């Protein structure tokens, strides 16, 4: 959505809820940011993990609105949390990253169909690049919160997250802690892989190496690009993980780089996965 003219901006704002935006501290590169969005009139409405909101803000060029997946758990009613990458020269994100705490903004209520319920199977493989992690983070946080109070997750989830450098995994420690809590009631596996495995950016053998779509293909012994070496994290048993995914019908959910998404369509078909779900705001 481009910068809106004053009339269009006023019409859109009339449909949105006033809110306040604050950037939260996040270790790692400055081009990645976590933001808290609090509604002016109180608690956020009910929504499903994996949905998104449209966030709008007045900028020097005019009013701009963009869709962002919600990274927080719907059980957290005080605010939305967003995970956003700064796009240099973009119409909105440079302003988000320099905004003062509690900057006024506007929010369209949550919507979208990128939810676990839509997968319609118990085993779900999630593949994300960069901040495409956001909807999956909301879903996994929700499953873990339910697990904490004794509600079985009902899903077997494998999350594969790819970034260029290892210091770009903003939520790696949190997700690794969920992986260590794995049980019959909370069946979660986390795998992070860096396409540029540079030790200067924090890469160790606890990370995979290679693009996440290539790592996915390697896991199932499908052809990969020989020019791009692929390794799994040193604590991941390839055969065990592959058998875990293949034990019953599985769906593939993907969010992030369009090239990654296109590269996984054919492997999903070859593997007989029951669903191939893509986060597509414009079709929701």
C-alpha positions in Angstrom: 0.0 0.0 0.0 1.6 3.3 -1.1 1.5 6.6 0.7 -2.2 7.6 0.8 -3.6 10.9 -0.2 -5.3 12.9 2.7 -8.9 11.8 1.8 -7.9 8.1 1.4 -5.9 8.3 4.7 -8.8 9.8 6.6 -11.2 7.1 5.3 -8.8 4.3 6.3 -8.1 5.7 9.7 -11.8 5.8 10.4 -11.8 2.0 10.1 -8.8 1.5 12.3 -8.2 1.6 16.0 -5.9 4.2 17.5 -2.8 2.7 19.2 0.7 3.4 20.5 3.9 1.8 19.2 7.1 1.1 21.1 10.2 -0.6 20.0 11.5 -3.3 22.4 15.1 -4.1 23.1 16.4 -7.1 21.0 20.0 -8.3 20.9 21.3 -8.5 17.4 21.5 -6.4 14.2 19.9 -3.0 14.1 17.9 -3.9 11.0 15.7 -6.3 13.0 13.1 -4.9 15.5 10.5 -6.1 17.9 7.6 -3.7 18.5 4.8 -3.6 21.0 1.5 -2.2 19.8 -1.0 -1.2 22.6 -4.6 -0.2 21.7 -5.8 3.1 23.0 -9.1 1.6 24.2 -7.7 -1.4 26.1 -7.2 -5.1 25.5 -6.7 -6.5 22.0 -9.6 -8.4 20.4 -9.7 -12.2 20.2 -7.7 -13.6 17.3 -6.0 -16.8 16.2 -2.2 -17.3 16.4 -0.8 -16.9 12.8 -3.1 -14.0 11.9 -1.9 -10.5 11.0 -2.8 -6.9 11.6 -2.5 -3.8 9.4 -0.4 -1.1 11.0 -0.6 2.5 9.8 1.4 5.6 10.7 1.7 9.2 9.7 5.0 9.8 8.1 6.5 13.0 6.6 5.4 11.8 3.2 1.8 11.0 4.4 -0.1 8.1 5.9 1.3 4.6 5.2 -0.2 1.2 6.2 1.4 -2.2 6.0 0.3 -5.8 7.0 2.5 -7.6 9.6 2.1 -11.0 11.2 1.5 -11.1 14.9 4.3 -12.7 16.8 2.7 -12.7 20.2 0.4 -15.2 21.8 -3.4 -14.4 21.7 -3.5 -15.2 25.4 -1.5 -12.0 25.9 -4.3 -9.4 25.9 -2.4 -6.3 26.7 -0.7 -5.7 23.3 0.3 -7.1 19.9 4.0 -8.0 19.3 5.5 -7.6 15.8 8.8 -8.8 14.4 9.9 -6.5 11.6 12.9 -6.0 9.3 13.8 -2.5 8.4 13.7 -1.9 4.6 16.1 0.9 3.8 14.3 3.4 1.6 10.9 1.8 2.5 7.8 3.9 3.0 7.1 2.8 6.6 9.8 0.7 8.3 12.5 3.4 8.6 9.9 5.5 10.5 9.0 2.6 12.8 12.6 2.1 13.7 13.2 5.7 14.6 9.9 6.3 16.3 9.9 7.5 19.9 8.3 5.3 22.6 4.5 5.4 22.6 4.3 6.9 19.1 0.7 7.2 17.9 -0.3 4.7 15.2 -3.4 3.0 13.8 -4.3 -0.7 13.7 -6.8 -2.8 11.6 -8.1 -5.7 13.7 -6.5 -9.2 13.1 -7.5 -11.3 10.2 -6.0 -14.1 8.0 -6.2 -17.9 7.5 -2.5 -18.8 8.2 -3.5 -20.9 11.3 -2.7 -24.3 12.6 -6.4 -25.3 12.4 -6.2 -24.8 8.6 -3.5 -27.4 8.3 -6.0 -30.1 9.3 -3.3 -32.6 10.3 -1.4 -33.2 13.5 2.1 -33.0 12.1 3.1 -29.6 10.8 6.5 -28.5 9.4 7.0 -24.8 9.5 9.7 -23.2 7.3 10.6 -19.5 7.7 13.2 -17.0 6.6 14.0 -13.9 8.5 11.1 -12.1 10.1 8.8 -14.7 8.3 9.2 -16.4 11.7 6.6 -14.1 13.2 3.4 -16.1 12.7 5.1 -19.3 13.7 6.4 -17.6 16.8 2.9 -16.7 17.8 1.7 -20.2 17.2 4.4 -22.0 19.1 4.1 -19.5 22.0 0.4 -20.3 22.2 1.0 -24.1 22.1 3.6 -23.8 24.9 1.4 -21.5 27.1 -1.4 -24.1 26.8 1.0 -26.9 27.6 2.1 -25.0 30.7 -1.4 -25.1 32.1 -1.9 -28.8 31.2 -3.6 -28.5 27.8 -2.0 -31.0 25.3 -0.8 -29.2 22.2 -2.4 -31.7 19.9 0.3 -31.0 17.2 3.7 -32.3 16.3 5.6 -29.2 15.1 9.0 -28.9 13.5 10.2 -25.3 12.9 13.0 -24.7 10.4 14.3 -21.1 10.5 16.8 -19.7 8.0 18.7 -16.4 8.1 21.8 -15.1 6.4 23.9 -14.9 9.6 23.6 -16.6 13.0 23.2 -13.3 14.9 19.9 -12.7 13.1 18.0 -15.5 15.0 16.4 -13.0 17.4 14.3 -15.6 19.3 16.7 -18.6 19.1 17.2 -18.9 22.9 13.4 -18.8 23.5 12.7 -21.4 20.8 15.6 -23.6 22.0 14.0 -23.6 25.5 10.7 -24.8 24.0 12.6 -27.5 22.2 14.2 -28.7 25.5 10.7 -28.8 27.0 9.6 -31.4 24.4 7.2 -34.1 25.7 4.3 -36.2 24.6 2.0 -33.2 25.3 4.3 -30.6 23.6 6.0 -32.2 20.6 8.2 -29.4 19.2 11.6 -29.5 17.4 13.5 -26.3 16.4 16.2 -26.1 13.8 18.1 -22.9 12.9 20.3 -22.6 9.8 22.5 -19.8 8.5 23.2 -19.4 4.8 26.4 -17.6 5.6 27.9 -19.6 8.4 30.4 -17.0 9.6 31.8 -17.5 13.1 32.3 -13.7 13.3 28.5 -13.4 13.3 28.1 -16.1 16.0 27.8 -19.2 13.9 28.6 -22.5 15.7 27.9 -26.1 15.0 24.7 -25.8 17.0 23.4 -24.0 13.9 22.8 -25.6 10.5 24.5 -24.2 7.5 22.9 -23.5 4.1 19.7 -22.0 2.9 16.7 -23.3 4.8 15.0 -24.7 1.7 18.2 -26.6 0.8 18.4 -27.9 4.4 14.8 -29.1 4.1 15.6 -30.9 0.9 18.7 -32.4 2.3 16.7 -33.8 5.3 14.7 -35.9 2.9 17.7 -36.8 0.6 16.3 -34.7 -2.2 18.8 -33.1 -4.7 20.4 -29.9 -3.5 22.7 -27.3 -5.1 26.3 -28.8 -4.8 27.7 -25.3 -4.8 26.0 -24.6 -1.5 27.1 -27.0 1.3 24.4 -28.0 3.7 24.8 -29.3 7.3 22.4 -29.9 10.1 23.0 -28.6 13.7 25.2 -31.0 15.5 22.5 -32.0 18.0 20.0 -33.0 15.2 19.7 -36.6 14.2 18.7 -36.5 10.5 17.1 -40.0 10.3 15.2 -39.5 13.6 13.9 -36.1 12.5 12.9 -37.3 9.1 11.1 -40.3 10.5 9.3 -38.1 13.0 7.9 -36.0 10.2 7.1 -39.0 8.0 5.4 -41.0 10.8 2.0 -39.6 9.8 0.5 -37.2 7.3 2.2 -33.8 7.5 1.5 -30.3 6.2 4.1 -27.7 5.2 3.6 -24.1 6.3 6.0 -21.5 4.8 6.5 -17.8 5.3 9.3 -15.5 4.1 11.4 -15.2 1.0 9.4 -15.9 -2.2 12.3 -17.8 -3.7 12.4 -20.1 -0.7 8.6 -20.7 -1.0 8.7 -21.5 -4.7 11.7 -23.9 -4.1 9.7 -26.0 -1.6 6.5 -26.5 -3.7 7.8 -29.4 -5.6 9.5 -31.2 -2.6 6.2 -30.9 -0.7 4.4 -32.6 -3.6 7.1 -35.3 -4.0 6.9 -36.1 -0.3 3.1 -36.4 -0.4 2.5 -33.6 2.2 -1.2 -33.1 2.7 -1.0 -29.3 2.5 1.2 -26.5 1.4 0.2 -23.3 3.2 1.7 -19.9 2.4 1.2 -16.6 4.3 -0.4 -14.4 1.7 -1.9 -11.2 3.2 -3.5 -10.1 -0.1 -5.6 -13.3 -0.3 -6.9 -13.3 3.3 
